[in-house]
């Protein structure tokens, strides 16, 4: 770790996020290929489609539009329907696949490399991140590269105090 007036403290955080509902859209390209995809919001679909990030899995066309789709509404006032005895089990619906452009896949690969570098070369302090980052910033602990978990509010507080923090990209199981 560099010392002296030019030294920098590299502190990395992974922001804890809550589960978010996703919207499933029935889509079709200009070649009439139909497919489905999931988005965090209607605005997200519009933005991704406008930027050419939504592409047909069959032909690769980025001229994509929403199709009429029957909403899936679950009722809480009825018990789940049971299959009739001797009936064949319903076929499982395949998991939706998010479509990424080549550029976005390359960017994710670079971010994944950054994450792997940080994990290999930093100490995981887990949920003690906020406390440890402050100790390092105020000279109460040795300078070192750390990463861990913090809420968005805690991360903002650290930044307001002048603590150098950055979100650490996390792609989960890379299905999105």
Secondary structure in CASP SS format (residue, H / E / C, confidence):
PFRMAT SS
TARGET T0000
AUTHOR 0000-0000-0000
METHOD secondary structure of the structure
MODEL  1
X C 1.00
X C 1.00
X C 1.00
X C 1.00
X C 1.00
X C 1.00
X C 1.00
X C 1.00
X C 1.00
X C 1.00
X E 1.00
X C 1.00
X E 1.00
X E 1.00
X E 1.00
X C 1.00
X C 1.00
X C 1.00
X C 1.00
X C 1.00
X C 1.00
X C 1.00
X E 1.00
X E 1.00
X E 1.00
X E 1.00
X E 1.00
X E 1.00
X E 1.00
X C 1.00
X C 1.00
X C 1.00
X C 1.00
X E 1.00
X E 1.00
X E 1.00
X E 1.00
X E 1.00
X E 1.00
X C 1.00
X C 1.00
X H 1.00
X H 1.00
X H 1.00
X H 1.00
X H 1.00
X H 1.00
X H 1.00
X H 1.00
X H 1.00
X C 1.00
X C 1.00
X C 1.00
X C 1.00
X C 1.00
X C 1.00
X C 1.00
X C 1.00
X C 1.00
X C 1.00
X C 1.00
X C 1.00
X C 1.00
X E 1.00
X E 1.00
X E 1.00
X C 1.00
X C 1.00
X C 1.00
X C 1.00
X C 1.00
X C 1.00
X C 1.00
X C 1.00
X C 1.00
X C 1.00
X C 1.00
X C 1.00
X C 1.00
X C 1.00
X C 1.00
X C 1.00
X C 1.00
X C 1.00
X C 1.00
X C 1.00
X C 1.00
X C 1.00
X C 1.00
X C 1.00
X C 1.00
X C 1.00
X C 1.00
X C 1.00
X C 1.00
X C 1.00
X C 1.00
X C 1.00
X C 1.00
X C 1.00
X C 1.00
X H 1.00
X H 1.00
X H 1.00
X H 1.00
X H 1.00
X H 1.00
X H 1.00
X H 1.00
X H 1.00
X H 1.00
X H 1.00
X H 1.00
X H 1.00
X H 1.00
X H 1.00
X H 1.00
X H 1.00
X H 1.00
X H 1.00
X H 1.00
X C 1.00
X E 1.00
X E 1.00
X E 1.00
X E 1.00
X C 1.00
X C 1.00
X H 1.00
X H 1.00
X H 1.00
X H 1.00
X H 1.00
X H 1.00
X H 1.00
X H 1.00
X H 1.00
X C 1.00
X C 1.00
X C 1.00
X C 1.00
X C 1.00
X C 1.00
X C 1.00
X C 1.00
X E 1.00
X E 1.00
X E 1.00
X E 1.00
X E 1.00
X C 1.00
X H 1.00
X H 1.00
X H 1.00
X H 1.00
X H 1.00
X H 1.00
X H 1.00
X H 1.00
X H 1.00
X C 1.00
X C 1.00
X C 1.00
X C 1.00
X C 1.00
X C 1.00
X E 1.00
X C 1.00
X C 1.00
X C 1.00
X C 1.00
X C 1.00
X C 1.00
X C 1.00
X C 1.00
X C 1.00
END
